[in-house]
Amino acid sequence: MARFSFEHSFEIDTLKRLIAQHQQQFRHQSLADLYYRGEKLSVTAIELGQQQQPCPTVLFVGGVHGVERIGAQVILAFLDSLLNRLPWDTHLQQLLQHVRLAFVPVVNPVGFLRGSRGNGNNVDLMRNAPIDSDEDVTFLVGGQRLSPRLPWYRGQNGMELETHALVSYVQQLQQDSSSVMVLDAHSGFGLQDHLWFPHAHTRQPFEGIGYIYQLMQLFEKGYPHHSHYQLAPQSHFYRTHGDIWDYLVASNVSGKPFIPLTLEMGSWAWVRKNPRQLFNFSGYFNPQKTHRHQRILRRHLVLMQFIIDAAYAQIIEQIKPQQLTQLTQQAKRFWSKKAK
């Protein structure tokens, strides 16, 4: 069990500061209230843009795992940039008349205060959704119910408060939107940046894989020098129980396209460049050098802006059924070759 390590969390304090400074520019709500050591915490959602009618929605998520602080920092830095651009950026002002931008920067605030992967009950929220794999999953890493003292604990009592809050919020967005794209920021795996899409619990292709393929083609053509992402189904690397995004794909009854992406930042590369990080648990997941930290905060701005621009252009909505069928076939061939 991780020891209590932070009396305050930079990420939680930053979120509070943004709300205090810019609350006239957006809507915010608490999705869930929690208490830890006498301190009231909340899972906070912030929304900018269109609210009156169904429109494309982009949701940015961070802080599912409390030790992966850089994920929340990347999301908060992007939100901070948008809020400071909003008074003068006419393109952004126009975009927000047609698109909804949503942010849940810190899903697991108790984990941030504890410096732990899991929440206050030691439950790994990304192994906690009610969806099981019928295939072989990676031992322990794929989710376990042996003991809360071991990592990747799934919990025993259904969805945790934080998991339920995020799931309910996304399901509402699915109902209120013409499409929903998600970018969920993580760290702690690999030497390069990965972009994963469903599924995590099965090798079976994601029904929205054609949309992913179209977005990949547009990104590669528009930004040919940003090819540092390895885009693939998560199941190509390992399979898990309880993945939140798999559950939301399976339970999506809105009939609207739902496209969740997981940004898994290659933190092993940071450790390779600075091996002393191995002596600090947080160092496995977060850059420790100031210049590297600043580079990571700006490294993914192009990707995040691309997703917003794709929503504004209604790329997903404009794909006709026949075109989607063709894209899906091409995508299956493309990633089946990658899996070999």
C-alpha positions in Angstrom: 0.0 0.0 0.0 1.4 3.4 -1.0 2.2 5.7 1.9 0.6 9.1 2.2 3.0 11.3 0.2 1.4 14.7 -0.6 -0.4 17.1 1.7 -1.3 19.0 -1.4 -1.5 18.1 -5.0 -0.2 20.5 -7.6 -2.8 19.2 -10.1 -5.8 19.6 -7.7 -4.6 23.1 -6.8 -4.1 24.0 -10.5 -7.7 22.9 -11.2 -9.0 25.0 -8.4 -7.0 28.0 -9.6 -8.3 27.6 -13.2 -11.9 27.5 -11.9 -11.4 30.6 -9.7 -9.7 32.6 -12.5 -11.8 31.6 -15.5 -15.2 30.4 -14.2 -17.0 33.0 -16.2 -15.8 31.3 -19.4 -17.0 27.8 -18.8 -19.5 25.5 -17.0 -18.2 23.3 -14.2 -19.8 20.7 -12.0 -18.8 18.1 -9.4 -19.4 14.6 -10.7 -18.7 13.1 -7.3 -17.7 14.3 -3.8 -15.1 12.5 -1.8 -13.4 13.0 1.5 -9.8 12.1 2.4 -8.2 12.9 5.8 -10.9 15.5 6.5 -10.4 17.2 3.2 -13.3 17.5 0.7 -12.4 16.5 -2.8 -14.4 16.3 -6.0 -14.2 14.7 -9.4 -14.7 17.9 -11.4 -15.9 18.3 -15.0 -15.4 21.5 -17.0 -17.3 22.2 -20.3 -16.7 24.9 -22.9 -18.7 25.6 -26.1 -22.1 24.5 -27.5 -24.7 23.4 -25.0 -28.1 23.9 -26.6 -28.1 21.2 -29.3 -26.4 17.9 -30.1 -23.0 18.6 -31.5 -19.6 16.9 -31.7 -18.0 16.5 -28.3 -14.3 16.1 -27.3 -13.6 14.9 -23.8 -10.1 15.1 -22.3 -9.5 12.9 -19.3 -6.5 12.7 -16.9 -5.6 11.4 -13.5 -7.3 8.0 -13.5 -4.2 6.7 -11.8 -2.9 9.0 -9.0 0.8 8.3 -9.5 0.6 9.2 -13.2 0.7 12.9 -12.6 2.0 13.9 -16.0 -1.3 12.9 -17.6 -3.3 15.3 -15.6 -0.7 18.0 -16.1 -0.9 17.6 -19.9 -4.7 18.0 -19.8 -4.6 20.9 -17.4 -1.9 22.7 -19.5 -4.0 22.4 -22.6 -7.1 23.6 -20.8 -5.1 26.6 -19.4 -3.9 27.4 -22.9 -7.4 27.3 -24.3 -8.8 29.5 -21.6 -6.1 32.1 -22.1 -6.5 32.1 -25.9 -10.3 32.4 -25.7 -10.5 36.2 -25.3 -8.6 36.9 -28.5 -8.6 33.7 -30.6 -11.4 34.2 -33.1 -11.0 30.7 -34.6 -11.4 29.2 -31.1 -14.4 31.4 -30.4 -16.1 30.3 -33.7 -15.2 26.6 -33.1 -16.9 26.7 -29.7 -20.2 27.8 -31.2 -20.3 24.3 -32.9 -18.4 22.0 -30.6 -18.5 21.0 -26.9 -15.1 20.6 -25.2 -15.2 18.7 -21.9 -12.5 18.1 -19.4 -12.2 15.7 -16.4 -8.5 16.4 -15.5 -8.3 14.6 -12.2 -10.5 11.5 -12.0 -8.8 10.1 -8.9 -8.0 13.0 -6.6 -7.5 10.7 -3.5 -4.9 8.8 -5.5 -3.1 12.0 -6.2 -3.0 12.9 -2.5 -1.8 9.4 -1.6 0.7 9.1 -4.4 -0.9 5.8 -5.4 -2.2 4.1 -8.6 -5.5 3.2 -7.0 -8.1 5.3 -5.2 -8.7 5.5 -1.5 -9.8 1.8 -1.5 -6.7 0.8 -3.4 -8.9 0.0 -6.4 -7.4 0.5 -9.9 -10.2 2.5 -11.6 -9.2 1.3 -15.0 -9.8 -2.3 -13.9 -13.0 -1.5 -12.1 -15.7 -1.3 -14.8 -18.2 -4.2 -15.0 -16.7 -5.9 -18.1 -14.7 -9.1 -18.1 -12.5 -10.7 -20.6 -13.2 -14.2 -21.9 -9.7 -14.4 -23.2 -6.4 -14.8 -21.4 -5.3 -11.6 -19.7 -1.9 -10.6 -18.4 -1.4 -12.0 -14.9 -2.0 -9.3 -12.3 -1.7 -6.5 -14.8 -4.9 -7.5 -16.4 -6.8 -7.0 -13.2 -7.0 -9.1 -10.0 -9.2 -9.7 -7.0 -6.7 -11.5 -4.9 -5.9 -8.6 -2.6 -6.2 -4.8 -2.4 -2.5 -4.9 -1.3 -1.5 -5.9 -4.7 -1.6 -3.5 -7.7 -4.3 -3.6 -10.4 -6.9 -4.5 -7.8 -10.4 -4.6 -9.4 -12.4 -4.2 -6.2 -15.2 -6.4 -4.8 -18.2 -4.1 -4.6 -19.1 -3.0 -8.1 -18.0 0.3 -9.6 -16.2 2.7 -7.3 -17.6 6.2 -6.8 -15.0 7.7 -9.2 -15.6 5.1 -11.9 -19.4 5.4 -11.7 -19.1 9.2 -11.9 -17.0 9.1 -15.0 -19.1 6.4 -16.7 -22.4 8.3 -15.9 -20.9 11.6 -17.3 -19.7 10.0 -20.5 -23.1 8.2 -21.0 -24.8 11.6 -20.7 -22.4 13.1 -23.3 -23.2 10.2 -25.6 -26.9 11.1 -25.4 -26.3 14.8 -25.9 -23.8 14.7 -28.7 -23.7 13.9 -32.4 -20.3 12.1 -31.7 -17.9 11.8 -28.8 -14.2 11.5 -29.1 -12.1 11.0 -25.9 -8.4 11.4 -25.2 -7.4 9.8 -21.8 -3.8 10.6 -20.8 -1.7 8.0 -19.0 2.0 7.1 -18.6 4.1 4.2 -17.4 4.4 1.9 -20.5 6.9 1.6 -23.3 9.7 3.6 -24.8 7.5 5.5 -27.2 4.1 7.2 -27.2 1.2 4.9 -27.8 -2.4 5.8 -28.9 -4.6 2.9 -27.9 -8.2 2.3 -28.9 -10.6 -0.5 -27.9 -10.6 -3.2 -27.2 -8.6 -4.0 -24.0 -10.6 -7.1 -23.0 -10.7 -8.9 -26.4 -8.9 -9.3 -29.7 -12.1 -8.8 -31.5 -12.1 -5.6 -33.6 -13.6 -2.4 -32.3 -16.8 -1.5 -34.2 -15.6 2.1 -34.6 -12.2 1.0 -36.1 -13.2 2.6 -39.5 -13.5 6.0 -37.8 -10.0 5.5 -36.2 -8.5 4.6 -39.6 -9.9 7.8 -41.2 -8.6 10.0 -38.4 -5.2 8.3 -38.6 -5.0 9.0 -42.4 -5.9 12.7 -41.9 -3.4 13.2 -39.1 -0.6 11.6 -40.9 -1.2 13.6 -44.0 -1.7 16.9 -42.1 1.1 16.4 -39.7 3.7 14.1 -41.3 6.4 15.1 -38.9 4.4 14.0 -35.8 4.7 10.3 -36.4 5.9 9.4 -32.9 2.6 7.8 -31.9 2.1 4.0 -32.3 -1.7 3.7 -33.0 -3.2 0.3 -32.3 -5.8 -1.6 -30.3 -4.7 -2.0 -26.7 -5.2 -5.8 -27.0 -2.2 -5.9 -29.3 0.0 -5.3 -26.2 -2.0 -6.8 -23.3 -5.5 -7.6 -22.4 -7.4 -6.6 -19.2 -10.6 -6.9 -17.3 -12.6 -3.9 -16.2 -11.5 -1.3 -18.8 -13.7 1.8 -18.6 -13.6 2.6 -22.3 -14.4 -0.9 -23.3 -17.4 -0.9 -21.0 -18.6 2.5 -22.4 -18.3 1.1 -25.9 -20.2 -2.0 -25.1 -23.0 -0.1 -23.2 -23.4 2.7 -25.7 -27.1 2.7 -26.7 -27.1 6.3 -28.1 -26.5 5.2 -31.6 -23.9 8.0 -31.9 -20.2 7.3 -32.8 -18.1 6.9 -29.7 -14.3 6.9 -30.2 -12.1 6.7 -27.1 -8.3 7.0 -27.4 -5.8 6.3 -24.6 -2.6 8.3 -24.8 0.0 6.2 -23.1 3.1 8.3 -22.9 6.4 6.4 -23.2 7.8 7.0 -19.7 10.4 4.3 -20.0 12.3 6.6 -22.4 12.5 9.2 -19.6 13.9 6.6 -17.2 16.5 5.5 -19.9 17.7 9.1 -20.2 17.7 9.6 -16.4 18.2 6.2 -14.7 18.2 7.9 -11.3 14.4 8.1 -11.6 14.4 4.4 -10.7 15.1 5.3 -7.1 11.9 7.3 -7.0 8.5 5.5 -7.5 7.0 8.6 -9.1 10.0 8.5 -11.5 8.7 5.4 -13.3 5.7 7.4 -14.5 6.7 11.1 -14.7 9.6 13.1 -16.1 11.9 14.5 -13.4 14.1 16.9 -15.4 12.6 20.4 -15.8 13.4 20.6 -19.6 11.9 17.2 -20.2 8.8 18.0 -18.2 8.3 21.2 -20.3 8.8 19.2 -23.5 6.2 16.7 -22.6 3.6 19.4 -21.7 3.9 20.7 -25.3 4.6 17.5 -27.1 0.9 16.5 -27.5 -0.6 19.9 -28.3 -0.8 19.2 -32.0 -2.6 15.9 -31.4 -5.1 17.5 -29.0 -5.8 20.5 -31.4 -6.2 18.0 -34.3 -8.9 16.1 -32.4 -10.7 19.4 -31.7 -10.4 20.5 -35.3 -11.7 17.2 -36.6 -14.7 17.5 -34.4 -15.3 21.1 -35.7 -15.1 19.8 -39.2 -17.5 17.0 -38.3 -15.2 14.4 -39.9 -17.0 11.6 -38.1 -20.5 12.8 -38.9 -19.7 13.2 -42.6 -18.7 9.5 -43.1 -21.5 7.8 -44.9 -22.4 4.1 -44.2 -20.9 2.8 -47.4 -17.7 4.7 -46.8 -17.6 3.5 -43.2 -17.8 -0.1 -44.4 -14.9 0.4 -46.7 -12.8 2.1 -44.0 -13.6 -0.7 -41.6 -12.4 -3.3 -44.0 -9.2 -1.4 -44.7 -8.7 -0.8 -41.0 -9.1 -4.5 -40.2 -6.5 -5.5 -42.8 -4.1 -2.8 -41.6 -4.1 -3.7 -37.9 -4.3 -7.5 -38.5 -0.9 -7.1 -40.3 0.4 -5.0 -37.4 -0.6 -7.7 -34.9 1.5 -10.4 -36.7 
